[in-house]
Amino acid sequence: LENTGTLRVTARVHDQAAFEQALRSATARVGVRIPPEFSESLLEGESAAVQVLIDGSDSNLATQSLQAARMLALARSGELLGRELPIDLRARLLYNPDLESSNFFVPGLVAIILQLVTLFLTAFTLAREREIGTLEQLFVTPVGRGGLIFGKLAPYALLGACEAVLVFATMVFVFDVPIRGDL
């Protein structure tokens, strides 16, 4: 697996709980389950099944991993002469089985859009106040620093909340990105 140049072995686990935890926590992006009777089956001339579980949340990585595993299984099967595909590779994509790239990219865009609206517009407003000379006038008013920042931030926070509803609706209804859990 390491010689494919695509995959790197990060850990070897010997029980089901550790295997699932490594995939769930993204410690491993690909899990290969080799049954205990694998070698014996091949030596007896029988087909041996190997299960490959791939984290599909990154569609590019998942596609590369899937193709590397398939090519490795075909290459190793070709080395075992006289038999038709003795290594039965059973690949399964987890978390994004259809490899929809929108499931991976659109949530990241949501965060960027919301950050642009709330943070940058607030910063631009304060910079503009300084540029046109009205920031000094704000300093002499009886409003404190916190009140000033809150007064400049509140409209954009409200705008950001409206933008969040619009962006989440677009994400769910236009791009069909599934949302699990409580919004």
Backbone hydrogen bonds, N-H to C=O, Kabsch-Sander energy under -0.5 kcal/mol:
donor,donor_aa,acceptor,acceptor_aa,energy
4,T,1,L,-1.0
5,G,2,E,-1.5
7,L,1,L,-0.7
10,T,8,R,-0.6
19,F,15,D,-1.8
20,E,16,Q,-2.6
21,Q,17,A,-2.4
22,A,18,A,-2.2
23,L,19,F,-1.5
24,R,20,E,-2.7
25,S,21,Q,-2.5
26,A,23,L,-0.8
27,T,22,A,-1.3
28,A,22,A,-2.2
31,G,53,L,-3.5
33,R,31,G,-0.5
33,R,51,Q,-3.6
34,I,32,V,-0.7
38,F,35,P,-1.7
41,S,37,E,-2.4
42,L,38,F,-1.9
43,L,39,S,-2.5
44,E,40,E,-1.8
45,G,42,L,-1.2
46,E,41,S,-2.7
48,A,86,P,-3.3
50,V,88,D,-2.5
51,Q,33,R,-2.2
52,V,90,R,-2.3
53,L,31,G,-3.3
53,L,51,Q,-0.5
54,I,52,V,-0.5
54,I,92,R,-2.6
55,D,29,R,-3.3
56,G,54,I,-0.7
56,G,94,L,-3.0
58,D,55,D,-0.5
59,S,57,S,-0.7
62,A,58,D,-2.6
63,T,59,S,-2.2
64,Q,60,N,-2.1
65,S,61,L,-2.5
66,L,62,A,-2.5
67,Q,63,T,-2.3
68,A,64,Q,-2.3
69,A,65,S,-2.4
70,R,66,L,-2.3
71,M,67,Q,-2.6
72,L,68,A,-2.1
73,A,69,A,-2.3
74,L,70,R,-2.4
75,A,71,M,-2.6
76,R,72,L,-2.7
77,S,73,A,-2.1
78,G,74,L,-2.1
79,E,75,A,-1.2
80,L,76,R,-0.9
81,L,79,E,-1.5
83,R,80,L,-0.9
85,L,83,R,-0.8
88,D,48,A,-2.9
88,D,86,P,-0.8
89,L,87,I,-0.9
90,R,50,V,-3.1
90,R,88,D,-0.5
91,A,89,L,-0.6
92,R,52,V,-2.7
94,L,54,I,-3.6
96,N,94,L,-0.9
99,L,96,N,-2.2
101,S,99,L,-0.7
103,N,100,E,-1.0
104,F,101,S,-1.1
105,F,101,S,-2.6
106,V,102,S,-1.7
108,G,104,F,-0.5
109,L,105,F,-1.9
110,V,106,V,-2.0
111,A,107,P,-1.5
112,I,108,G,-1.8
113,I,109,L,-2.8
114,L,110,V,-2.4
115,Q,111,A,-2.1
116,L,112,I,-2.4
117,V,113,I,-2.2
118,T,114,L,-2.2
119,L,115,Q,-1.7
120,F,115,Q,-1.1
121,L,116,L,-1.1
121,L,117,V,-0.5
122,T,118,T,-1.1
123,A,119,L,-2.3
124,F,120,F,-2.9
125,T,121,L,-2.1
126,L,122,T,-2.0
127,A,123,A,-2.4
128,R,124,F,-2.5
129,E,125,T,-2.2
130,R,126,L,-1.9
131,E,127,A,-2.2
132,I,128,R,-2.4
133,G,129,E,-0.7
134,T,129,E,-1.4
135,L,129,E,-1.5
138,L,134,T,-1.6
139,F,135,L,-1.6
140,V,136,E,-1.1
141,T,138,L,-0.7
148,L,144,G,-2.4
149,I,145,R,-2.6
150,F,146,G,-2.8
151,G,147,G,-2.7
152,K,148,L,-1.8
153,L,149,I,-2.4
154,A,150,F,-3.0
156,Y,152,K,-0.5
157,A,153,L,-2.4
158,L,154,A,-2.4
159,L,155,P,-2.4
160,G,156,Y,-2.6
161,A,157,A,-2.2
162,C,158,L,-2.2
163,E,159,L,-2.5
164,A,160,G,-2.4
165,V,161,A,-1.9
166,L,162,C,-2.1
167,V,163,E,-3.0
168,F,164,A,-2.9
169,A,165,V,-2.3
170,T,166,L,-2.3
171,M,167,V,-2.7
172,V,168,F,-2.4
173,F,169,A,-3.0
174,V,170,T,-2.0
175,F,170,T,-1.7
177,V,171,M,-2.2
180,R,178,P,-0.5
